[in-house]
Amino acid sequence: MPLTQQWYIPDTFSYAIPAAGQVALHAYGSILSLPFTAYSLNLLARLTEAYPLDRLHTSILRSTKGPFSQQTTLSWEDAVKNVLSIPARVTNALGGTGGPPKELELGPYFAHLSLRCEALLWKLSQEQTKEDMTSIAYLFTKLVNVGAFPASKPTSLSQPSFFASTLPTIRSRLSRGDSRTTLYSAFWTTLLESLPSSFTLQSILASLFSHISVPHTPLDASPPLRGLVKREAALLLKIIGDFQDKYALDSTSAVVLARDWAEGHARVYACWVAGATTGAIADKAVSAFLSQILDIWTSPEHIKHSLLGRHHYLTLMLLIAISYLPSSSVTLRDLAFSGPFIRSVGTYIGHLDPSVRRCGMLVAEEVAHRTGKELDFKDWDGDDGGKPWARSVRQLLSERDTDAELSINEVEETVFEPSSQSVQKPRPFVSDGYDSDDSLTGYASPLSSRSPSPTPSELAEIEKDPTLRVGRTKIARPVYLAQLGEMIRGTTGLKTDQESQEAEKIEIALDVAEELIRRKRGYGTELEENAVNLVYSLVGLHNNYELDGFDLKRQAALNALVASCPRKAAPAVIEEFFKNQYATDQRYVMLNSLALGAHELAGFSLPKTAAVQPLTGDRVSFPSKRLPGAQHQNYLLASSTRQVQGLLQDIARLAIENVREGNRDRAPSLVRERQLRIRQPEKVTEVKRPSVAQLLEQIGMSQTHSAMTKFTDVAVECFIYPLMNRFWLFLRDEQTREERTAHREILHQYRGAGTGLILNALVLSHYLSTLGVLVHASRNAPAWLAVVAPDALELAVTLGTRPISRVDEDDDESGGESGEILTTTLELALVVLDGCVELDGGRSLSLEHTTLLLAAGEWAQGLFTLLEKGYL
């Protein structure tokens, strides 16, 4: 049956027989399943014109009598998927070799498709059924997924946008004022309520809000612009419905309050909530909207960190919402005596930026005046610090936009339809006769409205001002380790009225922690008695007060603690590391203290790549504090891992150079025999009663025992084996938990390698780096060849060949993270093998652990083969 344009009459919806629609439905699937040719592309373009999505909807769903069957629903879903995927499939098939027909280009295709979808909504609104609503909800969900509802107005015709194409038609239909308009408006409201996902609903609402018209000058109080605001608010009321509906209250508030819209949008939103069609004040809806605005406006984070544009946006919307409440409103009276509101006004008044400060002052005065109270700050004359903006807002609040007359023709030339932010027009270029490419003259930038921030010297002078330190007691430096632990643990982590003293106490404790710990080394048992408590205090400490050098001082104190009291501190650190209550940064601090403390005990010097340096002094200052979550976490942890990873990389590089150059000075065949012959077993001797001088000498030696501890004496017992054994137990428990939840849905399955956990790729690779440093530093221990080397090599081979988590087996996005673990396991294996070759030529490992050595060689050979072929 030929497909001709005369079959399709859009305005009258004169459809052909259902059989023709079924043929068109199969034609879509057939053409898209075969390779494209010039003929098939032309046929596909004609098919989309003759049988668009609305005709397919009628052919599939309206030809069925009675309830829809499962087969009918599946046919409709297949049709939607095929129609929406046409531009992408055509573009991918051509691959840049040629242009598709204009009807199949992304922008024109979705513009035509959006118009046909809107026409389908208009038709179905006159004869609405439950099945129709379900099918249209599925269609809009797919349109959101393909990007037909952008969050901002497109800047190019090639970008698809549903409302950019259909909003003029929707305005025209909703402005008729007859019964058909009422049905159309109700259909839109019901459709938005029927969407299965709040994300889909918020995407549609955000796109709608970005396409409405707002005043070019947002604080203009002229009647034409007030009429424009009322017209756009009435449009939102007819499409979305009353703000008192639950779906509108939740989803719309999330869109309105989460983004930084223009100030003109604030007027439209508030007018819509108040009820723009009749001008009647919906007290309940305005009160609910006002409560959600206040949750953000009164929060200390918003007051301190938000930009001036967002302050103006939320403050204007708050004031307009207040203006729609009568003076006798209970909500307004409760707001005037609300504790959070009063505290937030005080926070605003204490802000350093005068423009932000006057936002709080303006709201306080308006609330007071509307509740019959007297409040005047008398600081509104002049042109600085947001004063002109405040005067314009007062003039705007003198009348209400809901009382304006709808006069559209007068404002058509004074409005624009922006996205969430206005775009400045470029200034025309005016030549002054000087033209040089070598000119270093910059562009003239407008001066910032913010007051200049105080310099560090000014802050220091303010801190030293005696008038500001009245009633504050001077905090003494700790003398004993018990005092040091009490100063660190004295804070609960919550900011109170004495937060400045708590911050000063922690700062003083961290300043003297390293020095005090090292001075107590070898003097009595004070260090051993307090070492474990100090580990708990330092590891669990958070930088709640943004102290300078916090991370460096805490790391240095933990390093000194492990090096000074390894028998107590190292096992305590390892035990805390395997608890799930710590963040990734805290786990890095623990691993760093083990590696660097062991390095100090072994008497090694730190290489340049692992030198102890401040961990970037601007870690807590702007702008790093405002980075997105994932980027900010990487920024914080980058320097925390540099020290230990640099140590392991230098050790591995040295091992490779030794093998390459053959510069080993040893006699492997005699090492083990010499060690066995030199260490003779102790014989039974007679115990004689010591003299007083000998007793005093023994007491002195016992006091300095910890100071004389060598790393080879404590490496296996206090460092390496607690770290490896606890890891095996932890891995067993985590894999058992994963197996117990494997039968559940993906959302409820436990993942041992989740973000921030020990089996996460970043933490696990740092754990292996620490273990590699410890193994290298302990190679002169008596039990190294027989115990440490084979067990460490087994750990490296196991983690390098088997998945840590069940999820990692099917996760295609974990390749980069798994590569970090693979690299570290190879470095650990290299450290073990190099130590075995250096000590006895590899004889013990070859003879006593042959299977393990062959497995390591086969594993390494397979990895290098894949690497050469480009698979890794």
SULGITA-V400518 format. One record per backbone hydrogen bond with DSSP energy under -1.0 kcal/mol. NH is the residue of the N-H (numbers start at 0). CO is the residue of the C=O. If there is no record, write none. Layout:
NH:CO
NH:CO
This chain:
6:3
7:4
12:8
14:12
20:16
21:17
22:18
23:19
24:20
25:21
26:22
27:23
28:24
29:25
30:26
31:27
32:28
40:36
41:37
42:38
43:39
44:40
45:41
46:42
47:43
48:44
49:45
50:46
55:51
56:52
57:53
58:54
59:55
60:56
72:68
73:69
74:70
75:71
76:72
77:73
78:74
79:75
80:76
81:77
82:78
83:79
84:80
88:84
89:85
90:86
91:87
92:88
93:89
94:90
96:93
103:100
104:101
108:104
109:105
110:106
111:107
112:108
113:109
114:110
115:111
116:112
117:113
118:114
119:115
120:116
121:117
122:118
123:119
124:120
132:128
133:129
134:130
135:131
136:132
137:133
138:134
139:135
140:136
141:137
142:138
143:139
144:140
145:141
146:143
147:142
158:155
161:147
164:160
165:161
166:162
169:165
170:166
171:167
172:168
173:169
174:170
175:172
181:177
182:178
183:179
184:180
185:181
186:182
187:183
188:184
189:185
190:186
191:187
192:188
193:189
200:196
201:197
202:198
203:199
204:200
205:201
206:202
207:203
208:204
209:205
213:415
215:413
219:216
225:221
226:222
227:223
228:224
229:225
230:226
231:227
232:228
233:229
234:230
235:231
236:232
237:233
238:234
239:235
244:241
248:244
249:245
250:246
253:249
254:250
255:251
256:252
257:253
260:258
266:262
267:263
268:264
269:265
270:266
271:267
272:268
273:269
281:273
282:280
285:281
286:282
287:283
288:284
289:285
290:286
291:287
292:288
293:289
294:290
296:292
297:293
298:295
302:298
303:299
304:300
305:301
310:306
311:307
312:308
313:309
314:310
315:311
316:312
317:313
318:314
319:315
320:316
321:317
322:318
324:321
328:325
332:328
333:329
334:330
335:331
337:334
341:337
342:338
343:339
344:340
345:341
346:342
347:343
348:344
349:345
350:347
356:352
357:353
359:355
360:356
361:357
362:358
363:359
364:360
365:361
366:362
367:363
368:364
369:365
371:368
372:367
386:383
389:385
390:386
391:387
392:388
393:389
394:390
395:391
396:392
398:395
402:399
403:400
406:404
410:407
413:410
415:213
438:435
458:454
459:455
460:456
461:457
462:458
463:459
467:464
468:465
471:468
483:479
484:480
485:481
486:482
487:483
488:484
498:495
501:497
502:498
503:499
504:500
505:501
506:502
507:503
508:504
509:505
510:506
511:507
515:511
516:512
517:513
518:514
519:515
522:519
528:524
529:525
530:526
533:529
534:530
535:531
536:532
537:533
538:534
539:535
543:541
549:546
552:548
553:549
554:550
555:551
556:552
557:553
558:554
559:555
560:556
561:557
562:558
563:559
564:560
568:564
571:567
572:568
573:569
574:570
575:571
576:572
577:573
578:575
586:582
587:583
588:584
589:585
590:586
591:587
592:588
593:589
594:590
595:591
596:592
597:593
598:594
599:595
600:596
601:597
603:598
609:606
610:607
615:613
618:615
624:620
625:622
626:623
631:627
632:628
633:629
634:630
635:631
636:632
637:633
640:636
644:640
645:641
646:642
647:643
648:644
649:645
650:646
651:647
652:648
653:649
654:650
655:651
656:652
657:653
658:654
659:655
660:656
661:657
663:661
669:666
673:669
674:670
675:671
676:672
677:673
678:674
679:677
694:690
695:691
696:692
697:693
698:694
699:695
700:696
701:697
702:698
703:699
707:703
714:710
717:713
718:714
719:714
720:715
722:718
723:719
724:720
725:721
727:723
728:724
729:725
730:726
731:727
732:728
733:729
734:730
735:731
736:732
737:733
738:734
739:735
740:736
743:740
747:744
748:745
753:750
756:753
759:756
763:759
764:760
765:761
766:762
767:763
768:764
769:765
770:766
771:767
772:768
773:769
774:770
775:771
776:772
777:773
778:775
780:777
783:780
786:782
787:782
788:783
790:786
791:787
792:788
793:789
794:790
795:791
796:792
797:793
798:794
799:795
800:796
801:797
809:806
817:813
818:814
819:815
820:816
821:817
822:818
823:819
824:820
825:821
826:822
827:823
828:824
829:825
830:826
831:827
832:828
833:829
834:830
835:831
836:832
837:833
838:834
839:835
840:836
841:835
842:839
845:841
846:842
847:843
848:844
852:848
853:849
854:850
855:851
856:852
857:853
858:854
859:855
860:856
861:857
862:858
863:859
864:860
865:861
866:862
867:863
868:864
870:865
